[in-house]
């Protein structure tokens, strides 16, 4: 079966004998070729298992990051996990950014460890190029602008006036 000068050990290990060209080797369906394919299958399974384990450990590492909280006038308020301590702009960005109703000049950071409140003018901080680092557990409150509060108050006043007008109209209609 092997040509002169071929080593039997090469064929047994699943390698083409040195005296056989590629066309001849690839055309065979021998037990050694099947063994090579099975070996690749095992290697592929081991590689996939390792990739899955690494993926799981990376995902778990992301879940075990420290939590930071942001509330108020941002697009997606809530708790966010970061592996490294973010600055205040990273947290606001993770929350989808400020809404049109946000008052960025009166943002409040509540420090988790000391329970102190710090007022931060994000517009001024951005203009100066400062970085306000957060500590794990910190809460950032982005308040509403004065114009937004005025419009909300105006809506309530408008509803009350409409209700009073309706009551007066009904009383005048009944009193006839």
Secondary structure, DSSP 8 states (H G I E B T S, - for coil): ---TT--HHHHHTT---TTS-HHHHHT---HHHHHHHHHHHHHHHHHHHHHHHHHHHHHHHHHTSEEEEEEESBTT-EEEEESS--BHHHHHHHTT-B-TTB-TTSEEEE-TTT--EEEE-HHHHHHHT---B--TT-EEEE-B-HHHHHHHHHHHHHHHHHHHHHHHHHHHHHT-
